[in-house]
Amino acid sequence: MAKRKAKEPAADESPAQAGAEYTVLARRYRPQQFADLVGQEPVAQALVNAIESGRVAHAYLFTGARGVGKTSAARILAKALNCEKGPTATPCDQCEICQAITSGDDTDVLEIDGASNNGVDNIRELRANVNFRPSRSRYKIYIIDEVHMLSTGAFNALLKTLEEPPAHVKFIFATTEVQKVPITILSRCQRFDFGGISITRILDRLKDIVKSEGMQADDEALETIARRAGGSMRDAQSLLDQLLAFSGKKLTVDTLHQLLGTAHEEHVTALAGAVLAKDAKKVLELLNDIANQGQQVGELLDQLVEYWRDLMIVNSAGIEGQSVSVSSARRETLQQHARTPSLDTILAGMDILVTAKSRMRNSSHARALVEMALVRMCQLDDLLSISQIAQWLAKEGAAPAARPKSPVAPPSVSTAAIEKKKLIDDNGPIPSQSAVPLTEESLPSIWQQLLTNSGFAFQSELRRAINTAISGPNSLVIGIARRYNAPGSLFADSVRMGAVEKILSRIVGQTTTIRVEWTDDAPESAAGVPSQSAQGAGQQRQLRAELMQIPCVKKAADVLGAQIIRADEGFGAAANTAVAPAEDTSEGE
């Protein structure tokens, strides 16, 4: 007796009416044709061409992540080969053989679980049966799922049969861990790799399923499900099934967050904004509010990792024209948040989050780990890449300012502006010195003192100055290339520029202002920085030789593959020695 075809229920037929027992969505909406394999078009086309050209191999290996269509493709291939109207690339799904394969009841298509049938005796039984011809079909087809679970002895017992099977036998293997399959098995199979399914394709399929079920769902909720599925269609369908059962007729975002214990999008973006603003107090307050609402901090950490991943994408590739999907609900906020921090700072924050997630598996203090990770991220300064530091050092021939001998206390303020100002004030006192009036003659010396006392974070930006000039009594003008006029730049930040003016005023002995003039000219050298030749090439060679006798300096140069390019007499080697890659320097610089 022919069985009812396993297909999507009619639009006016509820799941309860579709059968005596409820069948989960992942089974009811399983692909039945090669064209139904979502996101696996290359594999489907290759199998279709093989069938139509009569070049069907005796053994196939389907590999890929869970829930991407490996076993479904194996069943479709079995139907295509054994269909009463075949072999055909489009099985009819109407004949008795097709329906039996769809329901898993066909005697000539044997699905074997490799995890529970992994012994030598199981394979010996298989070898004894392959010589018997199929009862009613063209081929006897063995589908072995999770084939990597077979024992070494079982693989060895299968080798000869797999290499030269009877003409009426086909093998289809499926695995999620192809690296565990022996090379002797791989060499006897045609291998097809099933890739993860994109968020867009999963989202489209979920919308079709919701419509077919006669239900309603918010687009944002479905998009969240698609993103959480991690490229697995089956995981997405299973989660949708669970949420539809919980929510009733309509699935909303609130329902989703309530069931999964995740934080709402506005909570995640607010928390991310507080971290990027370095407002530790607000971060802890938001975390407390989220925890009081019953949301799980582990899920929150996953959401933050995903948000920082999106920040990385937007910062490095832009919001438009990039191949990696970014949630539509957070596009505008991401654009704003990605403007201020550097890519290195974002990557450092992401590393902190991932490390906290890893440590959480073995800790009973999940909330404390999340709080510690986010507060630590609030302490991240805007990081400079190693290549940028090396370029500046090689170009300017100057070393970063020495760190204060006493450790700097971590900021404990609640706003970004106050924290920035405190960062400058805590760089350490300017060494005692007599005031130097601001004149054209003293300008180079004053500029050098300003660089020395500003700290490395500001030095790197102040060295971008093309020129300096005195525009009036105690008024300094610096020329900066227009390309540095961007949000987050020192020269566009009145709070940080005020801190620089304060340092300059202490050097000059009077209140002194700094005005920035933007120019299109490209900088050739740092304004006011003495040239290296002024110290004399011979003296420099002697100083470099003396410094190379210091063990820590020599070890640093050996490890980094670098050499000393400039040394200042009378200063500590660690604070006043600039190193750069050996290939970028030459003798006598």
C-alpha positions, -999 to 999 in steps of 0.1 A, spaced: 0 0 0 14 34 -10 22 57 18 13 94 20 40 117 7 59 136 33 55 171 21 44 205 34 9 206 47 -17 224 27 -23 261 36 -56 254 52 -44 223 71 -31 227 106 -2 205 119 -26 187 142 -48 178 112 -18 167 90 -15 134 109 -24 115 140 9 125 156 27 157 154 58 157 133 85 182 140 92 210 115 127 197 106 112 165 94 80 178 77 99 204 58 128 182 48 141 187 12 126 161 -12 143 173 -45 178 184 -53 163 219 -60 151 220 -24 186 218 -9 190 253 4 225 267 1 240 236 -15 235 244 -52 270 233 -63 266 198 -47 231 194 -61 242 204 -96 271 180 -95 248 151 -85 222 160 -111 248 161 -139 262 127 -127 228 111 -129 219 127 -163 252 117 -178 253 82 -164 284 89 -144 272 79 -109 300 67 -87 298 36 -65 307 56 -33 301 91 -21 312 110 10 292 140 21 309 161 47 299 193 65 285 208 97 253 194 113 220 203 98 231 215 63 215 187 42 239 158 40 215 130 49 187 147 30 209 148 -1 217 111 4 180 102 5 173 123 -26 201 106 -44 187 72 -34 153 82 -47 168 95 -80 185 62 -86 157 38 -76 126 58 -87 103 38 -110 107 66 -136 144 68 -132 172 70 -129 162 106 -130 174 139 -115 139 147 -105 123 117 -86 85 116 -88 78 113 -51 47 94 -61 57 59 -67 59 33 -39 97 32 -39 100 70 -36 75 72 -7 92 43 11 126 59 9 111 92 21 96 75 52 127 54 58 110 21 52 125 9 20 142 -25 22 167 -17 -4 179 16 11 195 9 44 203 38 67 230 28 93 241 49 123 278 47 123 280 56 160 260 25 172 271 1 144 308 8 145 322 -27 151 339 -52 129 310 -76 132 286 -50 119 307 -45 88 311 -82 83 273 -85 83 271 -57 57 297 -75 35 277 -107 37 245 -89 25 259 -68 -3 261 -98 -26 223 -103 -24 205 -83 -51 179 -57 -42 144 -70 -37 126 -46 -60 148 -17 -69 178 -11 -92 203 -6 -65 209 -16 -29 220 16 -13 238 19 21 236 53 38 261 53 67 257 84 89 285 97 111 309 73 93 339 87 112 326 68 143 335 34 128 364 17 145 397 11 127 389 -26 124 356 -18 108 372 6 83 397 -21 74 370 -46 69 351 -23 46 381 -14 23 379 -43 -2 341 -41 -6 342 -3 -9 369 -5 -36 351 -31 -58 314 -34 -47 289 -54 -68 273 -34 -96 240 -32 -78 255 -16 -46 260 21 -39 275 36 -7 268 70 6 287 82 37 279 113 58 302 128 84 307 160 104 344 152 111 360 142 78 395 144 93 388 113 113 380 92 82 411 72 70 427 83 38 422 48 24 384 53 27 386 89 13 405 78 -18 377 53 -27 349 79 -25 338 110 -44 338 137 -17 313 166 -16 317 194 10 284 209 23 290 245 34 271 264 61 239 281 50 238 319 50 216 338 74 196 353 45 188 318 31 178 305 65 156 335 71 138 331 38 131 295 46 118 303 81 94 328 67 80 302 43 76 277 71 58 302 93 35 311 65 28 275 57 20 268 93 -6 296 94 14 315 121 29 349 125 64 360 135 83 392 138 111 396 112 135 405 140 127 373 159 132 352 128 165 370 120 177 363 155 168 326 151 187 325 118 218 341 133 218 317 163 215 287 141 252 291 130 245 280 94 224 250 103 190 248 88 179 220 111 189 239 142 170 269 130 139 248 123 141 231 157 144 264 175 115 278 155 94 248 164 102 253 201 93 290 200 61 285 181 50 260 206 58 285 234 43 316 218 11 304 203 -1 320 172 25 348 170 62 348 177 75 381 190 109 393 199 99 396 236 88 360 235 121 349 220 142 367 246 119 354 274 124 318 264 161 319 255 171 342 284 188 366 260 190 404 263 170 428 241 188 445 213 186 479 230 202 466 261 231 451 241 237 483 222 234 505 254 260 482 271 283 483 241 280 521 240 289 524 277 320 502 272 332 522 242 327 554 262 348 538 290 320 545 315 326 516 339 299 528 364 272 528 337 284 494 325 279 479 359 245 495 363 233 481 330 246 447 338 227 448 371 195 458 353 199 430 328 206 404 355 176 415 375 154 409 345 163 372 346 185 373 315 215 349 315 249 365 316 263 337 295 239 344 267 247 381 271 284 374 266 276 356 234 256 386 222 285 409 230 309 387 211 286 389 181 283 427 185 320 432 187 323 409 156 299 433 138 320 463 150 351 446 136 334 441 102 321 477 100 354 492 112 375 473 87 351 468 57 323 493 61 286 487 66 279 485 28 292 461 2 307 436 27 300 399 23 295 391 60 259 397 72 253 424 98 220 426 117 197 452 101 184 463 135 218 475 146 233 490 114 229 527 124 242 521 159 271 501 146 281 529 123 282 553 152 301 530 176 327 519 150 339 555 143 358 561 176 379 530 185 407 517 163 405 482 148 432 470 172 412 482 202 381 464 189 401 432 184 416 435 219 381 439 233 369 409 214 398 388 227 388 398 263 352 386 257 362 353 241 386 346 270 359 353 295 335 330 277 362 302 277 368 307 315 331 307 322 328 270 314 348 261 344 336 288 368 305 292 391 310 330 391 297 338 356 284 373 365 317 382 381 336 371 350 314 392 327 317 423 350 355 419 351 357 415 313 336 446 306 354 468 332 387 457 317 375 467 283 367 501 297 403 505 306 415 499 270 432 529 255 430 534 217 457 510 206 482 516 179 494 488 156 530 476 158 534 486 121 523 522 129 546 525 159 575 511 138 568 536 110 567 565 133 599 555 151 617 549 119 605 581 103 609 605 132 640 590 147 626 596 182 617 574 211 585 573 231 584 592 264 594 572 294 566 557 315 561 571 350 581 551 376 551 548 398 521 529 385 491 550 374 460 544 393 431 532 371 405 558 363 373 556 384 351 582 367 318 578 350 321 599 319 344 596 289 353 633 289 364 634 325 384 602 320 402 615 291 413 646 310 423 625 340 444 603 317 465 633 308 468 647 343 480 613 356 508 610 331 531 622 358 545 657 367 566 676 342 603 677 355 613 708 373 626 734 348 627 771 344 601 787 322 610 792 286 594 822 269 576 813 236 597 829 208 608 819 173 642 810 187 629 788 215 601 772 196 620 741 185 632 734 221 597 741 235 581 717 209 606 690 218 597 694 255 560 693 247 566 660 229 586 646 257 561 655 284 529 646 266 532 608 269 533 584 240 495 584 234 496 621 224 532 621 210 521 598 182 495 624 171 515 656 178 542 643 156 518 646 127 523 683 128 536 697 94 548 729 109 546 752 139 544 790 142 538 817 167 506 837 158 507 861 188 518 864 224 516 830 239 497 816 210 510 786 190 497 775 156 503 740 143 496 728 108 479 694 105 471 674 73 433 675 67 431 637 66 436 637 104 404 658 109 382 629 120 362 619 150 384 605 177 414 625 166 434 645 192 430 677 172 392 674 170 389 667 207 387 699 227 391 681 261 423 664 251 437 695 233 430 714 265 452 690 283 480 696 258 476 733 262 480 729 300 513 710 295 525 737 271 516 765 295 536 748 323 566 747 300 563 783 289 553 796 324 522 814 311 488 805 299 493 795 262 468 785 236 471 761 206 453 766 174 451 740 146 452 749 110 441 722 85 462 719 53 462 696 23 500 694 23 516 660 31 540 661 61 576 656 54 590 657 90 578 663 125 577 700 133 604 712 156 621 678 160 659 682 158 674 663 130 695 633 139 726 647 121 729 674 147 744 650 172 770 638 148 772 605 130 804 595 149 789 602 183 757 583 173 777 552 163 795 553 197 763 557 217 747 529 197 776 506 204 775 514 241 738 507 243 742 474 225 763 463 255 733 465 278 718 430 280 682 439 278 687 462 248 708 435 230 682 408 237 653 431 225 672 438 193 679 401 187 643 390 193 627 417 172 653 415 144 659 453 148 688 477 154 692 510 172 687 540 149 690 568 174 703 573 209 701 604 231 731 610 254 722 613 291 689 594 290 680 559 300 683 533 273 648 519 278 631 553 275 651 570 249 662 544 224 642 539 193 643 506 174 630 498 140 632 468 116 667 462 104 658 463 67 643 498 71 675 515 84 710 519 71 744 527 86 749 564 94 713 573 99 
